[in-house]
Amino acid sequence: CLPRNEQIEFISISVQDPKLHKEDIWNTYVDYEICLQTNSMCFRKTRSCVRRRYSEFVWLRHCLEQNALVLNVPKLPSWNPFFNLKNEDQVTKRMKGLQEFLENALQVPLLLSDSKLHLFLQSGLSITKIMKCSLGKTKYTVAEAIQRSSSDCIKSLEDKATYDSDCERYDMKTKFRSVFLLTLVFGLMQFLLFWQFFIIGARVEY
């Protein structure tokens, strides 16, 4: 066995286990399990598994395309208007195409620097939350989202964020009340002082 610093770096990724989901009477979709195993220092975790659907891969490729600028981003399996979710051959073909897309993307150093790719592969966050997290608009960092990738852990982070927001709102209310009370007291003192001068002036005239 080679020492850790002399081991050959590898990134192994597989797209597998397609599952059919029914959102309601009219809408169904297939998602796939993405399993990643690596010893690369580019990744926060050496092993991870998340589930993603085709539309999320489309979103990811669009993001990578914007980040890569002049590079040719790997292609996704083409969208098929006649795609049948219950057709095993079509689902398997798409699954293999998605795996090839990820394998090719992970060979491009510039794409590996994109935090959205890492969140996509190792966090399990929704697309909306990935965007917010990558832009620094969440209370948890990219590293925290990946390290605490289970839904319960993320919910805990979000609950903390909600608590922090509530505290901030409470502090603002407290400050507002303090300023209001000080203004009221100051106004009352001015009124009493004016009234005192008025009484004194009235007595002098009398």
Secondary structure, DSSP 8 states (H G I E B T S, - for coil): ---GGGS---EEEEEEEEEEEE-SSS-EEEEEEEEEEE--TT-S-SEEEEEEEHHHHHHHHHHHHHHHTTS---------TT--TT-HHHHHHHHHHHHHHHHHHTT-HHHHT-HHHHHHHHT---HHHHHHHHTT-SSS-HHHHHHT-SHHHHHHHHHHHHHHHHHHHHHHHHHHHHHHHHHHHHHHHHHHHHHHHHHHHHHHH-
